[in-house]
Amino acid sequence: MWKSLSRLVPGHHSKPESTTTFCSRGIPDTTVTTQDGQGAPPVQEVANEPLQDMLDFEGALPDEPPNQQGDQLPPKAPNLAQRTTRSGRVVKPTEQYLEGLEQRQQGLVAWEVLVDQDDSEEIPTAAQQFQLQQQMEDPIAFATSANPDVMYLHEALRAPDCRNFLEAMDVEIQGHVKGKHWIVVPQTDVPKGTRILDAFWSMRQKRRLDTREIYKWKARLNLYGGQKEHGVNYWETYAPVVMWPTIRIFFILSILLGWYSRQLDFVMAFPHAPVEVPLFMNIPKGYRLKDASPQTHVLRLLKNIYGQKQGPRVWNKYLDQGLKELGFTPSAIDPCLYYGDQVMMLVYIDDCLLFSPKKEAIDQVVLSLRNSHQRFNVDDQGEVKDFLGIKIRKQPDGSIMLTQPHLIDSIIKDLQLQSNSQVRDTPALSTVILHKDEQGKPMNQQADFHYRSVIGKLNFLEKSTRPDISYAVHQCACFSESSKESHAKAVKLISCYLLGTHDKGIILSPDGSKSFECWADADFSGNWRPRTAHKDPITSKSQSGWIITFAGCPITWASKLQTLTALSTTEAEYISLSTALWDQIHLMELVKEIKSRGIQVNCAPPRIFCKAFEDNSGALEMARLPKLRPRTKHLNVTYHLFREYVKRKEIVVEAVATEQQTADVLTKPLDSTLFLTLRKRLFGW
């Protein structure tokens, strides 16, 4: 049997135990299967035994002596900053190295000693230095540490709600034991040359998006995937997820057709699937088995434990097979969209959405998943309200609003803005185009804010619910490598704009008479700076911007630099138009597929709008007529893909006046009057 040592943490009050209890909280016991098929004997109650002795941790690394109190400190992080060798060669770590090191540190923190909770005890200086250096020098790890609700084991055990995390750990172990996700074997049974992988805990507090109240404590037992070797115990790692434009299209259809919706969560999803190759893992910290010491026994994994590099792919293949056995057919356009009998399922890893004209059909699918051959453990979360960090609310008029107020709050908090800070009408100054500012003063990220972390949050915000800040965020993101005070000021301007639009987002209020509309625009060499062009050739690139709507609702958008250097305004406009239509054609095929399933959906030819003024009328001529000129011949292979659709009249290209071009908000900073006009047309607010 597994024995939880959490009862030994001071302040943790346990229920009385009997010989059949699994842990101190009265969770029913489950016998662990060993190699010889015998159940491990019950663990005797431990009394008055020091917690540190019980855990049998290996202690400090050879070059890290214990501190004066006798506690072991985490190992010192290597210096990741670029350095210069004796010969003068500059050595800078690669991204792959940083990623591997980040995963290694996740594994190392798992063995930190579970110390007594003492508010007067300060974290050792060495640990503070370790934490600071890891955050400042490894941006990948900092992205995780930026969320205070995500913790390592040692951080969770110092938190005031540590008892909730301890209970979550017991629930996690119990789930693995009940599911028979491993068997205990002697280390001598491990094949020679096979690496025994470490285990580590990842803890998280889950909050409600509207009230930010903590409603769940999660403890995830992970295998340390950074120790796996490509070609030995993993190969392919890619796993698809449903596209956000697909999700928005189905929300629009649910409004137009009066569909029901349901949100499901696959509980402990990855371990549903069996492992691809034999894997062995050390016994997780905080638990031990009678007659099965961590020094002599290991866990032979039978199921797809979290943390593996190919874990998402293995789970996706297993789920795909299970859904096909239940009669679902995957989409040829979006592999994570499944068509069933009157039910459509959208899968994003272990979260999924169900849409159907009949509520009973959804209930039947949930029941079938639970009773299927795979016995999926499904949590029915009811009508869709919060999905992937986005707040989804139905309005009195039947429309749906998608917002992320909690994420905006997090950004404002990171930037240390006050509620009475000045609010702006636009996210960027209309008179300023950001550049490298090589002579500018570097920003002090320790005293101000962490630039990369904030940019990451802003990028997620604009890709999800706020296309109105796309251009401003793209401009700031270009300078994450060497950010200056001028760039930090631009980020704060975005947050001041968000402060005044805190509760705003996309409003899905569909017009059934409309099909697709695509607004494409470009700013020809808008970033050009003659004084620095020889140092920064990227300033010669033009800015593309486009937004695609379905039934009058925005479903996808982009603001980005063009990869090809356009030689004229016509070329810049045409490249933007063509790139936008790559997305448009993909979505057209998806709607055609949906209609072929008997769903009534407006599938009229999309109306494509691009500006026609001055020489940009050439872009329309190039799109409509099969003309090739010496100056435009180089565009033929890459950007003429959509012209076959124009020829078959599946796409209609139309002109639009400059002041009516909705996509103009995605290509350049606009003055307040024009910005608010286009925002009103796009969002309705």
C-alpha positions as CSV (number, residue, x, y, z in Angstrom):
1,M,0.0,0.0,0.0
2,W,1.0,3.6,-0.6
3,K,1.6,5.6,2.5
4,S,1.1,9.4,2.5
5,L,3.5,11.2,4.7
6,S,1.5,14.4,4.7
7,R,0.1,13.7,8.2
8,L,3.6,14.5,9.5
9,V,3.4,18.1,8.4
10,P,2.7,20.3,11.4
11,G,-0.8,21.6,11.6
12,H,-2.3,18.9,9.4
13,H,-5.1,17.2,11.3
14,S,-6.0,13.7,10.1
15,K,-9.0,11.6,10.6
16,P,-8.6,8.4,12.6
17,E,-7.2,5.6,10.6
18,S,-8.0,1.9,10.5
19,T,-6.0,-0.9,8.9
20,T,-7.9,-0.3,5.6
21,T,-7.3,3.3,5.0
22,F,-5.1,4.6,2.3
23,C,-4.0,7.9,3.7
24,S,-4.7,10.3,6.6
25,R,-7.8,11.7,5.1
26,G,-9.8,8.5,4.9
27,I,-9.6,7.9,1.2
28,P,-10.3,4.2,0.5
29,D,-7.3,2.0,0.2
30,T,-6.1,0.3,-2.9
31,T,-3.5,-2.4,-3.0
32,V,-0.6,-1.7,-5.3
33,T,0.3,-4.5,-7.7
34,T,3.9,-5.6,-7.5
35,Q,5.9,-7.6,-10.1
36,D,5.1,-10.9,-8.5
37,G,1.3,-10.1,-8.4
38,Q,1.2,-9.9,-4.6
39,G,-0.2,-6.9,-2.8
40,A,2.1,-4.9,-0.7
41,P,1.5,-5.3,3.1
42,P,-0.2,-2.5,5.0
43,V,2.0,0.3,6.2
44,Q,2.4,0.6,9.9
45,E,1.5,3.9,11.6
46,V,4.6,6.0,12.1
47,A,4.8,8.1,15.3
48,N,7.4,10.6,16.5
49,E,9.6,10.0,13.5
50,P,11.2,13.1,11.9
51,L,9.6,14.0,8.6
52,Q,13.1,14.5,7.0
53,D,14.1,11.0,8.0
54,M,10.9,9.5,6.7
55,L,11.2,11.0,3.2
56,D,14.7,9.5,2.6
57,F,15.8,12.4,0.4
58,E,19.2,12.1,-1.1
59,G,20.2,15.4,0.3
60,A,22.4,18.1,-1.2
61,L,24.5,17.6,-4.3
62,P,28.2,16.9,-3.6
63,D,29.2,20.5,-4.2
64,E,26.4,22.0,-2.1
65,P,26.9,21.7,1.7
66,P,24.0,21.9,4.0
67,N,23.2,25.2,5.8
68,Q,23.7,25.7,9.4
69,Q,20.3,24.4,10.4
70,G,21.0,21.1,8.6
71,D,18.4,21.6,5.8
72,Q,19.5,20.8,2.3
73,L,19.3,23.7,-0.2
74,P,18.4,23.4,-3.9
75,P,21.4,23.2,-6.2
76,K,22.8,26.4,-7.5
77,A,21.6,27.2,-11.0
78,P,24.3,27.5,-13.6
79,N,25.1,30.9,-14.9
80,L,23.1,31.2,-18.1
81,A,24.2,34.7,-19.2
82,Q,26.4,34.9,-22.2
83,R,30.1,34.8,-21.3
84,T,33.4,35.3,-23.1
85,T,36.0,32.5,-23.1
86,R,39.8,33.1,-22.8
87,S,40.2,33.2,-26.5
88,G,37.6,36.0,-26.8
89,R,34.8,33.8,-28.2
90,V,31.3,34.8,-27.0
91,V,29.3,31.8,-25.7
92,K,25.5,32.2,-25.6
93,P,23.1,29.3,-24.6
94,T,20.7,28.0,-27.3
95,E,17.0,28.0,-26.8
96,Q,17.1,24.2,-26.8
97,Y,19.6,24.2,-24.0
98,L,17.4,26.6,-22.0
99,E,14.3,24.5,-22.5
100,G,16.2,21.4,-21.3
101,L,17.6,23.2,-18.3
102,E,14.1,24.4,-17.4
103,Q,12.8,20.9,-17.4
104,R,15.8,19.7,-15.4
105,Q,15.1,22.3,-12.7
106,Q,11.5,21.2,-12.5
107,G,12.8,17.8,-11.7
108,L,15.3,19.0,-9.1
109,V,12.9,21.1,-7.1
110,A,10.8,18.0,-6.5
111,W,13.3,16.6,-3.9
112,E,13.4,19.7,-1.8
113,V,12.8,18.9,1.9
114,L,9.3,19.3,3.3
115,V,10.2,21.7,6.1
116,D,7.9,22.6,9.0
117,Q,5.7,25.6,8.5
118,D,7.3,28.5,10.4
119,D,6.4,32.0,9.5
120,S,9.4,33.3,11.3
121,E,11.8,31.2,9.3
122,E,13.3,33.0,6.3
123,I,14.2,31.3,3.1
124,P,17.9,30.8,2.9
125,T,19.9,33.3,1.0
126,A,21.2,30.6,-1.4
127,A,17.6,29.6,-2.3
128,Q,16.7,33.3,-2.9
129,Q,19.7,33.6,-5.2
130,F,18.7,30.4,-7.0
131,Q,15.1,31.6,-7.6
132,L,16.1,35.1,-8.8
133,Q,18.8,33.8,-11.2
134,Q,16.5,31.2,-12.6
135,Q,13.7,33.7,-13.2
136,M,15.9,36.4,-14.7
137,E,18.1,34.2,-16.9
138,D,15.6,31.6,-18.2
139,P,12.6,33.3,-19.8
140,I,10.8,29.9,-20.3
141,A,10.8,29.2,-16.6
142,F,9.9,32.8,-15.8
143,A,6.7,32.5,-17.9
144,T,5.6,29.8,-15.6
145,S,6.7,31.6,-12.4
146,A,4.8,34.7,-13.5
147,N,1.5,32.9,-12.6
148,P,1.4,32.9,-8.8
149,D,-1.2,30.1,-8.8
150,V,1.3,27.7,-10.4
151,M,3.8,26.3,-7.9
152,Y,6.4,23.7,-7.3
153,L,6.0,21.3,-4.4
154,H,8.2,23.2,-2.0
155,E,6.3,26.4,-2.8
156,A,2.9,24.8,-2.2
157,L,4.0,23.4,1.1
158,R,5.0,26.9,2.4
159,A,1.6,28.3,1.3
160,P,-1.1,29.0,3.9
161,D,-3.4,26.5,2.1
162,C,-0.8,23.7,2.0
163,R,-3.3,21.2,3.5
164,N,-5.5,21.5,0.4
165,F,-2.5,20.7,-1.8
166,L,-1.7,17.7,0.4
167,E,-5.2,16.4,-0.1
168,A,-4.9,17.0,-3.8
169,M,-1.6,14.9,-3.8
170,D,-3.4,12.0,-2.1
171,V,-6.3,12.2,-4.7
172,E,-3.7,12.2,-7.5
173,I,-1.9,9.2,-6.1
174,Q,-5.2,7.4,-5.5
175,G,-6.3,8.0,-9.0
176,H,-3.1,6.5,-10.4
177,V,-3.3,3.5,-8.1
178,K,-7.0,2.8,-8.9
179,G,-6.3,3.2,-12.6
180,K,-3.4,0.7,-12.3
181,H,-1.1,3.1,-14.1
182,W,2.1,1.4,-12.8
183,I,3.4,-1.6,-11.0
184,V,6.2,-1.7,-8.4
185,V,9.3,-3.6,-9.5
186,P,12.8,-4.1,-8.1
187,Q,15.5,-2.0,-9.7
188,T,17.3,-5.2,-10.6
189,D,14.4,-5.9,-13.1
190,V,15.2,-2.7,-15.1
191,P,16.9,-3.7,-18.3
192,K,20.6,-2.7,-18.4
193,G,21.2,0.7,-20.0
194,T,17.6,1.8,-19.4
195,R,17.4,5.2,-17.6
196,I,15.1,5.5,-14.6
197,L,13.2,8.8,-15.0
198,D,12.6,11.1,-12.1
199,A,9.1,12.2,-10.9
200,F,8.1,15.7,-9.8
201,W,5.0,17.5,-8.6
202,S,3.3,20.5,-10.2
203,M,0.8,22.3,-8.1
204,R,-1.9,24.8,-9.1
205,Q,-4.8,26.8,-7.6
206,K,-7.7,27.0,-10.0
207,R,-9.9,30.2,-9.8
208,R,-13.3,31.1,-11.1
209,L,-12.9,33.6,-13.9
210,D,-15.6,36.0,-12.7
211,T,-14.9,36.2,-8.9
212,R,-11.2,34.9,-8.9
213,E,-12.2,32.7,-6.0
214,I,-10.1,29.6,-5.5
215,Y,-12.4,26.6,-6.0
216,K,-9.9,23.8,-6.6
217,W,-6.4,22.7,-5.7
218,K,-4.6,20.5,-8.2
219,A,-1.6,18.4,-7.7
220,R,-0.2,16.8,-10.9
221,L,2.4,14.0,-10.7
222,N,4.7,14.3,-13.7
223,L,7.4,12.2,-15.2
224,Y,10.5,14.3,-16.0
225,G,10.4,14.4,-19.8
226,G,13.7,16.2,-20.1
227,Q,15.5,13.0,-19.3
228,K,14.0,11.2,-22.3
229,E,16.0,10.6,-25.5
230,H,14.8,11.1,-29.0
231,G,14.8,7.8,-30.9
232,V,15.1,5.8,-27.7
233,N,11.9,6.3,-25.8
234,Y,10.1,8.9,-27.8
235,W,9.8,9.9,-31.5
236,E,7.0,12.2,-32.8
237,T,5.6,14.8,-30.4
238,Y,3.1,16.9,-32.4
239,A,-0.5,16.7,-31.3
240,P,-3.3,18.9,-32.9
241,V,-5.8,21.1,-31.1
242,V,-9.0,22.6,-32.4
243,M,-8.5,26.0,-34.0
244,W,-10.0,29.1,-32.4
245,P,-11.7,30.2,-35.6
246,T,-13.5,26.8,-35.6
247,I,-14.6,27.4,-32.0
248,R,-15.9,30.9,-32.9
249,I,-17.8,29.6,-36.0
250,F,-19.6,27.0,-33.9
251,F,-20.6,29.6,-31.2
252,I,-22.0,31.7,-34.1
253,L,-23.9,28.7,-35.5
254,S,-25.3,27.9,-32.0
255,I,-26.8,31.4,-31.8
256,L,-28.2,31.3,-35.4
257,L,-29.6,27.7,-35.1
258,G,-30.5,27.7,-31.4
259,W,-28.2,24.8,-30.5
260,Y,-27.4,23.6,-27.0
261,S,-23.8,23.6,-25.8
262,R,-21.9,21.6,-23.2
263,Q,-18.4,21.6,-21.8
264,L,-16.6,18.4,-20.8
265,D,-13.3,17.8,-19.1
266,F,-11.5,14.4,-19.3
267,V,-10.2,13.8,-15.8
268,M,-6.6,12.6,-15.6
269,A,-6.7,12.4,-19.4
270,F,-3.2,11.3,-20.4
271,P,-3.1,8.2,-18.3
272,H,-6.1,6.8,-20.1
273,A,-3.7,5.8,-22.9
274,P,-1.1,3.1,-22.6
275,V,2.6,3.9,-22.9
276,E,4.3,3.5,-26.2
277,V,7.6,2.0,-24.9
278,P,8.6,0.5,-21.5
279,L,9.3,3.3,-19.0
280,F,10.5,3.3,-15.4
281,M,10.0,6.1,-12.9
282,N,11.3,6.7,-9.4
283,I,8.8,6.6,-6.5
284,P,7.4,10.1,-6.2
285,K,8.6,12.2,-3.2
286,G,6.3,12.4,-0.3
287,Y,5.1,8.8,-0.5
288,R,6.7,5.4,0.3
289,L,5.8,1.8,0.3
290,K,6.4,-0.8,3.0
291,D,9.1,-3.2,1.9
292,A,9.6,-1.1,-1.3
293,S,12.3,1.5,-0.7
294,P,13.0,4.2,-3.3
295,Q,16.6,3.0,-3.2
296,T,15.6,-0.6,-4.3
297,H,12.3,-0.3,-6.1
298,V,10.9,1.7,-9.0
299,L,7.6,2.1,-10.9
300,R,7.2,0.4,-14.2
301,L,4.7,2.7,-16.1
302,L,1.8,1.0,-17.8
303,K,-0.1,4.2,-18.7
304,N,0.8,7.6,-20.3
305,I,1.8,9.6,-17.3
306,Y,1.9,13.4,-17.6
307,G,5.2,15.1,-18.4
308,Q,6.3,13.0,-21.3
309,K,7.4,14.8,-24.5
310,Q,5.1,12.7,-26.6
311,G,2.3,12.6,-23.9
312,P,-0.2,14.8,-25.7
313,R,0.3,12.9,-29.0
314,V,-0.3,9.5,-27.3
315,W,-3.4,10.8,-25.6
316,N,-4.7,12.4,-28.8
317,K,-4.3,9.2,-30.8
318,Y,-6.1,7.2,-28.0
319,L,-9.0,9.7,-27.9
320,D,-9.3,9.8,-31.7
321,Q,-9.6,6.0,-31.8
322,G,-12.2,6.0,-29.0
323,L,-14.3,8.7,-30.6
324,K,-14.2,6.8,-34.0
325,E,-15.4,3.6,-32.2
326,L,-18.4,5.7,-30.8
327,G,-19.4,6.7,-34.4
328,F,-17.7,10.1,-34.6
329,T,-16.0,11.2,-37.8
330,P,-13.0,13.6,-37.7
331,S,-13.1,16.7,-40.0
332,A,-10.8,16.7,-43.0
333,I,-10.2,20.4,-42.4
334,D,-9.8,20.6,-38.6
335,P,-8.6,17.2,-37.2
336,C,-10.0,18.1,-33.7
337,L,-13.5,18.7,-34.9
338,Y,-15.6,15.5,-34.8
339,Y,-19.1,14.9,-36.4
340,G,-21.4,12.6,-34.6
341,D,-25.1,11.8,-34.9
342,Q,-26.6,15.2,-34.3
343,V,-23.6,16.2,-32.1
344,M,-20.4,18.1,-33.0
345,M,-17.4,17.8,-30.7
346,L,-14.5,20.2,-30.6
347,V,-11.4,18.9,-28.7
348,Y,-8.6,21.0,-27.2
349,I,-6.3,18.4,-25.5
350,D,-8.5,17.3,-22.5
351,D,-11.2,19.9,-22.8
352,C,-14.0,19.6,-25.3
353,L,-17.2,21.4,-26.4
354,L,-20.3,19.7,-27.6
355,F,-22.9,21.4,-29.8
356,S,-26.2,19.9,-30.8
357,P,-29.8,20.9,-31.7
358,K,-31.0,18.3,-29.1
359,K,-30.0,18.3,-25.4
360,E,-30.8,14.6,-25.2
361,A,-28.2,13.9,-27.9
362,I,-25.5,15.5,-25.8
363,D,-26.5,13.6,-22.7
364,Q,-26.3,10.4,-24.7
365,V,-22.7,11.2,-25.9
366,V,-21.6,11.9,-22.3
367,L,-23.1,8.5,-21.2
368,S,-21.4,6.7,-24.2
369,L,-18.0,8.2,-23.3
370,R,-18.3,6.9,-19.8
371,N,-19.5,3.5,-20.8
372,S,-17.2,3.0,-23.8
373,H,-14.5,0.4,-24.1
374,Q,-12.0,3.0,-23.0
375,R,-14.1,4.0,-20.0
376,F,-13.3,7.7,-20.3
377,N,-13.5,9.6,-17.0
378,V,-15.5,12.6,-18.0
379,D,-16.5,15.6,-15.9
380,D,-19.7,17.2,-17.2
381,Q,-19.3,20.9,-16.5
382,G,-22.6,22.0,-18.0
383,E,-23.3,24.9,-20.3
384,V,-20.2,26.6,-21.6
385,K,-19.1,29.5,-19.4
386,D,-15.3,29.5,-19.2
387,F,-13.2,27.9,-21.8
388,L,-9.4,28.0,-22.0
389,G,-9.2,31.1,-19.8
390,I,-11.9,33.0,-21.7
391,K,-15.1,34.1,-20.1
392,I,-18.1,33.3,-22.2
393,R,-21.4,35.0,-21.3
394,K,-24.8,35.1,-23.1
395,Q,-26.3,38.5,-23.3
396,P,-30.0,39.3,-22.9
397,D,-30.3,39.8,-26.7
398,G,-29.0,36.3,-27.4
399,S,-25.5,37.4,-28.4
400,I,-22.4,36.0,-26.8
401,M,-19.5,38.1,-25.3
402,L,-16.0,36.7,-25.1
403,T,-13.8,38.6,-22.5
404,Q,-10.7,38.1,-20.4
405,P,-11.0,40.6,-17.5
406,H,-8.8,38.4,-15.2
407,L,-6.0,38.5,-17.7
408,I,-6.2,42.3,-18.1
409,D,-6.1,42.5,-14.3
410,S,-3.0,40.5,-14.3
411,I,-1.3,42.7,-16.9
412,I,-2.3,45.9,-15.0
413,K,-0.9,44.4,-11.8
414,D,2.4,43.5,-13.4
415,L,2.7,47.0,-14.6
416,Q,1.8,48.4,-11.2
417,L,-0.9,50.6,-12.5
418,Q,-3.4,52.1,-10.1
419,S,-7.2,52.2,-10.6
420,N,-7.0,56.0,-10.9
421,S,-4.3,55.9,-13.6
422,Q,-5.0,58.0,-16.7
423,V,-7.1,56.1,-19.2
424,R,-6.4,56.3,-23.0
425,D,-8.7,56.1,-26.0
426,T,-6.1,54.3,-28.2
427,P,-3.5,51.6,-27.5
428,A,-0.7,53.5,-29.2
429,L,0.3,57.0,-30.1
430,S,-0.7,57.9,-33.7
431,T,2.5,59.9,-34.2
432,V,5.1,57.3,-33.0
433,I,6.4,54.2,-34.8
434,L,8.5,52.1,-32.5
435,H,12.1,51.2,-33.6
436,K,15.1,49.7,-32.0
437,D,16.1,52.9,-30.3
438,E,19.8,51.9,-30.0
439,Q,20.7,55.1,-28.3
440,G,17.9,54.8,-25.8
441,K,18.2,53.9,-22.1
442,P,17.7,50.2,-21.4
443,M,14.7,49.5,-19.2
444,N,15.3,48.2,-15.7
445,Q,13.3,45.0,-15.6
446,Q,13.9,44.3,-12.0
447,A,12.7,47.7,-10.9
448,D,9.9,48.1,-13.5
449,F,8.4,45.0,-14.9
450,H,9.4,41.8,-16.8
451,Y,9.0,42.8,-20.5
452,R,8.7,39.3,-22.0
453,S,6.2,38.1,-19.5
454,V,3.9,41.1,-20.1
455,I,4.2,40.8,-23.8
456,G,3.3,37.1,-23.6
457,K,0.1,37.9,-21.8
458,L,-0.7,40.7,-24.2
459,N,-0.2,38.4,-27.1
460,F,-2.5,35.8,-25.7
461,L,-5.1,38.5,-25.0
462,E,-5.1,40.0,-28.5
463,K,-5.1,36.6,-30.2
464,S,-8.1,35.5,-28.1
465,T,-10.5,38.4,-27.6
466,R,-8.9,41.8,-28.4
467,P,-7.9,42.4,-32.0
468,D,-8.1,46.1,-31.4
469,I,-4.6,46.0,-29.7
470,S,-3.0,43.7,-32.3
471,Y,-0.9,46.3,-34.0
472,A,0.3,47.9,-30.8
473,V,1.2,44.5,-29.3
474,H,3.0,43.4,-32.4
475,Q,5.1,46.5,-32.4
476,C,6.1,46.0,-28.8
477,A,6.8,42.3,-29.2
478,C,9.4,43.1,-31.9
479,F,11.7,44.5,-29.2
480,S,11.6,41.8,-26.5
481,E,15.2,40.9,-27.1
482,S,16.6,44.3,-26.2
483,S,13.8,46.4,-24.7
484,K,14.4,50.1,-23.9
485,E,12.5,52.6,-21.8
486,S,10.7,53.8,-25.0
487,H,9.4,50.3,-25.5
488,A,8.3,50.0,-21.9
489,K,6.4,53.2,-22.2
490,A,4.6,51.9,-25.2
491,V,3.6,48.8,-23.3
492,K,2.2,51.0,-20.5
493,L,0.2,52.9,-23.0
494,I,-1.5,49.7,-24.1
495,S,-2.3,48.9,-20.5
496,C,-3.8,52.4,-19.9
497,Y,-6.1,51.7,-22.9
498,L,-7.0,48.3,-21.4
499,L,-7.7,49.9,-18.1
500,G,-10.6,51.8,-19.7
501,T,-11.9,48.8,-21.6
502,H,-11.4,46.2,-18.9
503,D,-14.7,44.3,-19.4
504,K,-14.8,44.6,-23.2
505,G,-14.2,41.9,-25.8
506,I,-15.6,40.2,-28.9
507,I,-19.4,40.3,-29.2
508,L,-20.8,37.5,-31.3
509,S,-24.1,38.9,-32.6
510,P,-24.5,37.1,-36.0
511,D,-26.4,38.3,-39.0
512,G,-27.7,35.2,-40.8
513,S,-27.9,37.0,-44.1
514,K,-24.1,37.4,-44.3
515,S,-21.4,34.8,-45.0
516,F,-17.7,35.5,-45.0
517,E,-16.1,38.9,-45.3
518,C,-12.4,39.5,-45.4
519,W,-10.9,43.0,-44.9
520,A,-7.2,43.1,-46.0
521,D,-4.9,46.1,-45.8
522,A,-1.2,47.0,-45.8
523,D,1.1,49.8,-44.8
524,F,3.9,50.1,-47.4
525,S,7.3,50.4,-45.6
526,G,5.7,52.2,-42.8
527,N,8.6,51.4,-40.4
528,W,11.3,52.8,-42.8
529,R,14.0,54.9,-41.1
530,P,16.7,56.1,-43.5
531,R,19.2,56.8,-40.7
532,T,19.1,53.2,-39.4
533,A,18.1,51.2,-42.5
534,H,21.7,50.0,-43.1
535,K,21.7,48.5,-39.6
536,D,18.1,47.3,-39.5
537,P,16.9,46.1,-42.9
538,I,13.7,44.9,-41.4
539,T,12.4,48.5,-41.5
540,S,11.9,48.0,-45.2
541,K,9.2,45.4,-44.7
542,S,5.6,46.4,-45.0
543,Q,2.9,45.7,-42.4
544,S,0.0,43.4,-43.3
545,G,-3.3,43.4,-41.5
546,W,-6.5,41.5,-42.1
547,I,-9.7,40.4,-40.3
548,I,-12.1,37.8,-41.4
549,T,-15.7,37.9,-40.3
550,F,-18.5,35.3,-40.5
551,A,-22.1,36.4,-40.3
552,G,-20.7,39.8,-39.4
553,C,-18.7,38.5,-36.4
554,P,-14.9,38.5,-36.2
555,I,-13.4,35.0,-36.2
556,T,-9.7,35.5,-37.1
557,W,-7.3,38.3,-37.6
558,A,-3.6,39.1,-37.8
559,S,-1.2,42.0,-37.8
560,K,2.3,41.1,-38.9
561,L,5.3,42.1,-41.0
562,Q,5.5,40.7,-44.5
563,T,8.2,38.2,-45.2
564,L,8.8,39.5,-48.7
565,T,10.1,43.0,-49.3
566,A,7.4,44.7,-51.4
567,L,8.6,47.1,-54.1
568,S,5.5,49.2,-54.3
569,T,2.2,49.9,-52.5
570,T,0.5,47.6,-55.0
571,E,2.7,44.7,-54.1
572,A,2.3,45.3,-50.4
573,E,-1.5,45.4,-50.7
574,Y,-1.5,42.3,-52.9
575,I,0.7,40.3,-50.6
576,S,-1.5,41.2,-47.6
577,L,-4.6,40.2,-49.6
578,S,-3.1,36.9,-50.7
579,T,-1.9,36.0,-47.2
580,A,-5.3,36.8,-45.7
581,L,-7.0,34.6,-48.3
582,W,-4.9,31.6,-47.3
583,D,-6.9,31.7,-44.0
584,Q,-10.1,32.6,-45.8
585,I,-9.9,29.6,-48.2
586,H,-9.3,27.2,-45.3
587,L,-12.4,28.5,-43.4
588,M,-14.4,28.4,-46.6
589,E,-13.7,24.7,-47.0
590,L,-14.6,24.1,-43.3
591,V,-18.0,25.7,-43.8
592,K,-18.6,23.7,-46.9
593,E,-17.8,20.6,-45.0
594,I,-20.3,21.6,-42.2
595,K,-23.0,22.2,-44.8
596,S,-22.4,18.8,-46.3
597,R,-23.3,17.3,-42.9
598,G,-26.8,18.7,-43.4
599,I,-26.3,21.8,-41.2
600,Q,-28.1,24.9,-42.6
601,V,-25.3,27.5,-42.9
602,N,-24.9,30.4,-45.3
603,C,-22.1,29.4,-47.7
604,A,-22.3,32.3,-50.1
605,P,-19.0,33.4,-51.9
606,P,-16.9,35.5,-49.5
607,R,-16.7,39.2,-50.2
608,I,-13.1,40.3,-50.0
609,F,-12.4,44.0,-49.4
610,C,-9.1,45.6,-50.3
611,K,-8.4,49.3,-50.7
612,A,-8.5,50.9,-54.1
613,F,-6.9,54.3,-54.2
614,E,-4.0,55.8,-56.2
615,D,-1.9,52.9,-57.6
616,N,-3.4,50.3,-55.3
617,S,-6.1,49.7,-57.9
618,G,-3.4,47.6,-59.4
619,A,-3.9,45.1,-56.5
620,L,-7.5,44.6,-57.6
621,E,-6.5,44.2,-61.2
622,M,-3.9,41.6,-60.3
623,A,-6.4,39.7,-58.2
624,R,-9.2,39.7,-60.9
625,L,-7.2,39.3,-64.1
626,P,-4.5,36.8,-65.1
627,K,-1.9,39.4,-66.0
628,L,1.8,39.0,-65.4
629,R,4.2,41.8,-65.7
630,P,8.0,41.8,-65.2
631,R,7.6,43.7,-62.0
632,T,4.9,41.3,-60.6
633,K,6.1,38.0,-62.1
634,H,8.0,37.1,-58.9
635,L,4.6,37.0,-57.0
636,N,3.2,34.3,-59.3
637,V,4.2,31.1,-57.4
638,T,3.8,32.3,-53.9
639,Y,0.8,34.7,-53.9
640,H,-1.4,33.8,-56.8
641,L,-2.9,30.7,-55.1
642,F,-6.4,32.3,-54.6
643,R,-6.9,33.4,-58.2
644,E,-8.4,30.1,-59.1
645,Y,-11.2,30.7,-56.6
646,V,-11.7,34.2,-58.1
647,K,-11.9,32.7,-61.5
648,R,-14.6,30.2,-60.4
649,K,-16.4,33.1,-58.6
650,E,-16.0,31.4,-55.2
651,I,-14.3,34.6,-54.0
652,V,-15.5,38.1,-54.9
653,V,-12.9,40.9,-54.6
654,E,-14.3,44.4,-54.1
655,A,-12.8,47.8,-53.5
656,V,-13.3,49.8,-50.4
657,A,-12.6,53.4,-49.5
658,T,-9.7,54.1,-47.2
659,E,-11.9,55.5,-44.4
660,Q,-14.1,52.4,-44.6
661,Q,-11.2,49.9,-44.4
662,T,-11.8,48.0,-41.1
663,A,-8.4,46.4,-41.3
664,D,-6.7,49.8,-41.2
665,V,-6.7,49.4,-37.4
666,L,-4.3,46.4,-37.8
667,T,-1.6,48.1,-39.9
668,K,-0.7,51.4,-38.3
669,P,-1.4,53.6,-35.2
670,L,-4.5,55.7,-35.8
671,D,-5.8,58.9,-34.3
672,S,-8.5,58.7,-31.8
673,T,-11.4,59.6,-34.1
674,L,-10.7,57.0,-36.8
675,F,-9.7,54.3,-34.3
676,L,-12.9,54.6,-32.3
677,T,-15.0,54.6,-35.5
678,L,-13.4,51.4,-36.8
679,R,-13.6,49.8,-33.3
680,K,-17.3,50.5,-33.2
681,R,-17.8,48.8,-36.5
682,L,-15.7,45.8,-35.5
683,F,-16.9,45.2,-31.9
684,G,-20.1,47.2,-31.5
685,W,-18.7,49.2,-28.6
